[in-house]
Amino acid sequence: MKKWPLVLRMAVQNRRKWQGIIKAVDGEMITVTVEGKDEVFALSNIQKANLVPHF
């Protein structure tokens, strides 16, 4: 599994910084599992993202 830290252009649920596991990509939307919950983000709202390997 790879954790994925990302910074959003506009806040979602009063947060701009998120870190989770990529679950799915569907068109212009990405689903990330964060703390056991699925969160959906628009790709256009992602300012910065890095893949971090999880060993």
N, CA, C and O atoms as a printed pandas DataFrame, in Angstrom:
     atom_number atom_name residue_name chain_id  residue_number  x_coord  y_coord  z_coord
0              1         N          MET        A               1    0.841   -1.177    0.000
1              2        CA          MET        A               1    0.000    0.000    0.000
2              3         C          MET        A               1    0.883    1.235    0.000
3              4         O          MET        A               1    1.980    1.242    0.559
4              5         N          LYS        A               2    0.381    2.269   -0.634
5              6        CA          LYS        A               2    1.122    3.516   -0.683
6              7         C          LYS        A               2    0.277    4.631   -0.112
7              8         O          LYS        A               2   -0.863    4.836   -0.530
8              9         N          LYS        A               3    0.835    5.350    0.843
9             10        CA          LYS        A               3    0.152    6.528    1.369
10            11         C          LYS        A               3    0.425    7.678    0.419
11            12         O          LYS        A               3    1.493    7.765   -0.186
12            13         N          TRP        A               4   -0.537    8.538    0.302
13            14        CA          TRP        A               4   -0.500    9.585   -0.690
14            15         C          TRP        A               4   -0.804   10.918   -0.038
15            16         O          TRP        A               4   -1.976   11.233    0.165
16            17         N          PRO        A               5    0.215   11.727    0.305
17            18        CA          PRO        A               5   -0.076   13.048    0.850
18            19         C          PRO        A               5   -0.457   13.988   -0.288
19            20         O          PRO        A               5    0.173   13.974   -1.346
20            21         N          LEU        A               6   -1.472   14.794   -0.075
21            22        CA          LEU        A               6   -1.876   15.743   -1.099
22            23         C          LEU        A               6   -2.316   17.052   -0.470
23            24         O          LEU        A               6   -2.778   17.095    0.670
24            25         N          VAL        A               7   -2.158   18.122   -1.247
25            26        CA          VAL        A               7   -2.575   19.453   -0.832
26            27         C          VAL        A               7   -3.606   19.922   -1.846
27            28         O          VAL        A               7   -3.367   19.879   -3.052
28            29         N          LEU        A               8   -4.753   20.370   -1.351
29            30        CA          LEU        A               8   -5.836   20.820   -2.221
30            31         C          LEU        A               8   -5.758   22.319   -2.468
31            32         O          LEU        A               8   -5.219   23.066   -1.650
32            33         N          ARG        A               9   -6.297   22.750   -3.597
33            34        CA          ARG        A               9   -6.389   24.182   -3.896
34            35         C          ARG        A               9   -7.431   24.834   -2.990
35            36         O          ARG        A               9   -7.191   25.901   -2.425
36            37         N          MET        A              10   -8.582   24.191   -2.857
37            38        CA          MET        A              10   -9.667   24.687   -2.007
38            39         C          MET        A              10   -9.956   23.637   -0.944
39            40         O          MET        A              10   -9.958   22.441   -1.235
40            41         N          ALA        A              11  -10.198   24.073    0.276
41            42        CA          ALA        A              11  -10.412   23.157    1.398
42            43         C          ALA        A              11  -11.675   22.317    1.227
43            44         O          ALA        A              11  -12.682   22.787    0.697
44            45         N          VAL        A              12  -11.605   21.083    1.679
45            46        CA          VAL        A              12  -12.745   20.172    1.763
46            47         C          VAL        A              12  -12.857   19.806    3.236
47            48         O          VAL        A              12  -11.889   19.337    3.835
48            49         N          GLN        A              13  -14.028   20.017    3.822
49            50        CA          GLN        A              13  -14.242   19.781    5.253
50            51         C          GLN        A              13  -13.222   20.561    6.091
51            52         O          GLN        A              13  -12.684   20.050    7.074
52            53         N          ASN        A              14  -12.971   21.793    5.686
53            54        CA          ASN        A              14  -12.044   22.699    6.375
54            55         C          ASN        A              14  -10.605   22.194    6.422
55            56         O          ASN        A              14   -9.844   22.578    7.310
56            57         N          ARG        A              15  -10.223   21.333    5.471
57            58        CA          ARG        A              15   -8.851   20.812    5.405
58            59         C          ARG        A              15   -8.324   20.957    3.993
59            60         O          ARG        A              15   -9.032   20.689    3.022
60            61         N          ARG        A              16   -7.070   21.384    3.884
61            62        CA          ARG        A              16   -6.399   21.412    2.589
62            63         C          ARG        A              16   -5.369   20.291    2.483
63            64         O          ARG        A              16   -5.041   19.867    1.375
64            65         N          LYS        A              17   -4.850   19.802    3.611
65            66        CA          LYS        A              17   -3.831   18.746    3.607
66            67         C          LYS        A              17   -4.471   17.423    4.009
67            68         O          LYS        A              17   -5.133   17.325    5.043
68            69         N          TRP        A              18   -4.262   16.409    3.173
69            70        CA          TRP        A              18   -4.812   15.079    3.406
70            71         C          TRP        A              18   -3.717   14.052    3.174
71            72         O          TRP        A              18   -2.746   14.324    2.468
72            73         N          GLN        A              19   -3.871   12.872    3.765
73            74        CA          GLN        A              19   -2.962   11.759    3.504
74            75         C          GLN        A              19   -3.765   10.475    3.603
75            76         O          GLN        A              19   -4.438   10.225    4.603
76            77         N          GLY        A              20   -3.690    9.664    2.557
77            78        CA          GLY        A              20   -4.454    8.429    2.560
78            79         C          GLY        A              20   -3.957    7.467    1.500
79            80         O          GLY        A              20   -2.869    7.635    0.949
80            81         N          ILE        A              21   -4.763    6.462    1.223
81            82        CA          ILE        A              21   -4.427    5.417    0.262
82            83         C          ILE        A              21   -5.357    5.550   -0.938
83            84         O          ILE        A              21   -6.576    5.634   -0.783
84            85         N          ILE        A              22   -4.776    5.568   -2.132
85            86        CA          ILE        A              22   -5.568    5.679   -3.356
86            87         C          ILE        A              22   -6.435    4.437   -3.493
87            88         O          ILE        A              22   -5.932    3.314   -3.455
88            89         N          LYS        A              23   -7.738    4.641   -3.651
89            90        CA          LYS        A              23   -8.663    3.522   -3.806
90            91         C          LYS        A              23   -9.128    3.397   -5.253
91            92         O          LYS        A              23   -9.184    2.293   -5.794
92            93         N          ALA        A              24   -9.467    4.545   -5.893
93            94        CA          ALA        A              24   -9.971    4.494   -7.263
94            95         C          ALA        A              24   -9.811    5.848   -7.938
95            96         O          ALA        A              24   -9.784    6.892   -7.287
96            97         N          VAL        A              25   -9.706    5.800   -9.272
97            98        CA          VAL        A              25   -9.721    7.009  -10.089
98            99         C          VAL        A              25  -10.811    6.805  -11.123
99           100         O          VAL        A              25  -10.802    5.818  -11.860
100          101         N          ASP        A              26  -11.754    7.744  -11.177
101          102        CA          ASP        A              26  -12.887    7.627  -12.098
102          103         C          ASP        A              26  -13.051    8.954  -12.822
103          104         O          ASP        A              26  -13.635    9.895  -12.284
104          105         N          GLY        A              27  -12.537    9.026  -14.042
105          106        CA          GLY        A              27  -12.635   10.265  -14.809
106          107         C          GLY        A              27  -11.851   11.377  -14.134
107          108         O          GLY        A              27  -10.630   11.294  -14.005
108          109         N          GLU        A              28  -12.548   12.410  -13.708
109          110        CA          GLU        A              28  -11.920   13.564  -13.060
110          111         C          GLU        A              28  -11.986   13.502  -11.537
111          112         O          GLU        A              28  -11.649   14.480  -10.871
112          113         N          MET        A              29  -12.412   12.375  -10.975
113          114        CA          MET        A              29  -12.541   12.230   -9.523
114          115         C          MET        A              29  -11.605   11.129   -9.029
115          116         O          MET        A              29  -11.367   10.138   -9.720
116          117         N          ILE        A              30  -11.082   11.323   -7.823
117          118        CA          ILE        A              30  -10.214   10.321   -7.209
118          119         C          ILE        A              30  -10.755   10.009   -5.817
119          120         O          ILE        A              30  -11.137   10.911   -5.072
120          121         N          THR        A              31  -10.782    8.731   -5.479
121          122        CA          THR        A              31  -11.241    8.295   -4.160
122          123         C          THR        A              31  -10.023    7.871   -3.349
123          124         O          THR        A              31   -9.218    7.050   -3.788
124          125         N          VAL        A              32   -9.907    8.452   -2.151
125          126        CA          VAL        A              32   -8.779    8.182   -1.264
126          127         C          VAL        A              32   -9.336    7.719    0.078
127          128         O          VAL        A              32  -10.248    8.346    0.618
128          129         N          THR        A              33   -8.797    6.628    0.620
129          130        CA          THR        A              33   -9.200    6.161    1.943
130          131         C          THR        A              33   -8.350    6.882    2.982
131          132         O          THR        A              33   -7.128    6.736    3.015
132          133         N          VAL        A              34   -9.021    7.665    3.832
133          134        CA          VAL        A              34   -8.363    8.469    4.860
134          135         C          VAL        A              34   -8.945    8.067    6.207
135          136         O          VAL        A              34  -10.140    8.241    6.446
136          137         N          GLU        A              35   -8.113    7.536    7.080
137          138        CA          GLU        A              35   -8.537    7.139    8.424
138          139         C          GLU        A              35   -9.773    6.233    8.387
139          140         O          GLU        A              35  -10.681    6.379    9.205
140          141         N          GLY        A              36   -9.797    5.299    7.430
141          142        CA          GLY        A              36  -10.886    4.338    7.332
142          143         C          GLY        A              36  -12.117    4.820    6.585
143          144         O          GLY        A              36  -13.050    4.042    6.384
144          145         N          LYS        A              37  -12.150    6.086    6.166
145          146        CA          LYS        A              37  -13.290    6.628    5.426
146          147         C          LYS        A              37  -12.861    6.974    4.012
147          148         O          LYS        A              37  -11.732    7.413    3.793
148          149         N          ASP        A              38  -13.762    6.778    3.043
149          150        CA          ASP        A              38  -13.477    7.152    1.665
150          151         C          ASP        A              38  -13.820    8.618    1.446
151          152         O          ASP        A              38  -14.921    9.066    1.762
152          153         N          GLU        A              39  -12.859    9.357    0.898
153          154        CA          GLU        A              39  -13.056   10.764    0.552
154          155         C          GLU        A              39  -12.871   10.885   -0.952
155          156         O          GLU        A              39  -11.981   10.251   -1.519
156          157         N          VAL        A              40  -13.702   11.694   -1.603
157          158        CA          VAL        A              40  -13.642   11.873   -3.050
158          159         C          VAL        A              40  -13.196   13.303   -3.343
159          160         O          VAL        A              40  -13.747   14.259   -2.796
160          161         N          PHE        A              41  -12.187   13.441   -4.219
161          162        CA          PHE        A              41  -11.649   14.746   -4.583
162          163         C          PHE        A              41  -11.650   14.889   -6.099
163          164         O          PHE        A              41  -11.474   13.910   -6.824
164          165         N          ALA        A              42  -11.849   16.117   -6.570
165          166        CA          ALA        A              42  -11.713   16.410   -7.995
166          167         C          ALA        A              42  -10.227   16.553   -8.305
167          168         O          ALA        A              42   -9.493   17.198   -7.556
168          169         N          LEU        A              43   -9.783   15.955   -9.403
169          170        CA          LEU        A              43   -8.375   16.064   -9.775
170          171         C          LEU        A              43   -7.974   17.526   -9.974
171          172         O          LEU        A              43   -6.837   17.897   -9.681
172          173         N          SER        A              44   -8.886   18.352  -10.464
173          174        CA          SER        A              44   -8.586   19.768  -10.693
174          175         C          SER        A              44   -8.384   20.537   -9.388
175          176         O          SER        A              44   -7.832   21.637   -9.408
176          177         N          ASN        A              45   -8.821   19.982   -8.253
177          178        CA          ASN        A              45   -8.664   20.634   -6.959
178          179         C          ASN        A              45   -7.352   20.246   -6.271
179          180         O          ASN        A              45   -7.026   20.794   -5.218
180          181         N          ILE        A              46   -6.605   19.320   -6.846
181          182        CA          ILE        A              46   -5.351   18.879   -6.230
182          183         C          ILE        A              46   -4.214   19.783   -6.694
183          184         O          ILE        A              46   -3.908   19.859   -7.884
184          185         N          GLN        A              47   -3.597   20.463   -5.738
185          186        CA          GLN        A              47   -2.489   21.368   -6.031
186          187         C          GLN        A              47   -1.168   20.613   -6.080
187          188         O          GLN        A              47   -0.342   20.860   -6.959
188          189         N          LYS        A              48   -0.962   19.687   -5.132
189          190        CA          LYS        A              48    0.295   18.949   -5.044
190          191         C          LYS        A              48    0.016   17.569   -4.481
191          192         O          LYS        A              48   -0.807   17.411   -3.580
192          193         N          ALA        A              49    0.712   16.562   -5.023
193          194        CA          ALA        A              49    0.551   15.199   -4.520
194          195         C          ALA        A              49    1.863   14.442   -4.700
195          196         O          ALA        A              49    2.564   14.623   -5.696
196          197         N          ASN        A              50    2.183   13.605   -3.741
197          198        CA          ASN        A              50    3.387   12.777   -3.791
198          199         C          ASN        A              50    3.022   11.353   -3.406
199          200         O          ASN        A              50    2.240   11.130   -2.482
200          201         N          LEU        A              51    3.595   10.388   -4.123
201          202        CA          LEU        A              51    3.436    8.994   -3.727
202          203         C          LEU        A              51    4.545    8.642   -2.753
203          204         O          LEU        A              51    5.717    8.913   -3.012
204          205         N          VAL        A              52    4.176    8.039   -1.635
205          206        CA          VAL        A              52    5.142    7.647   -0.614
206          207         C          VAL        A              52    5.030    6.146   -0.416
207          208         O          VAL        A              52    3.979    5.670    0.015
208          209         N          PRO        A              53    6.090    5.371   -0.719
209          210        CA          PRO        A              53    6.013    3.928   -0.530
210          211         C          PRO        A              53    5.855    3.562    0.942
211          212         O          PRO        A              53    6.445    4.190    1.821
212          213         N          HIS        A              54    5.057    2.547    1.187
213          214        CA          HIS        A              54    4.806    2.074    2.549
214          215         C          HIS        A              54    5.355    0.660    2.652
215          216         O          HIS        A              54    4.812   -0.259    2.038
216          217         N          PHE        A              55    6.425    0.471    3.421
217          218        CA          PHE        A              55    7.069   -0.839    3.542
218          219         C          PHE        A              55    6.578   -1.560    4.757
219          220         O          PHE        A              55    7.008   -2.682    5.025
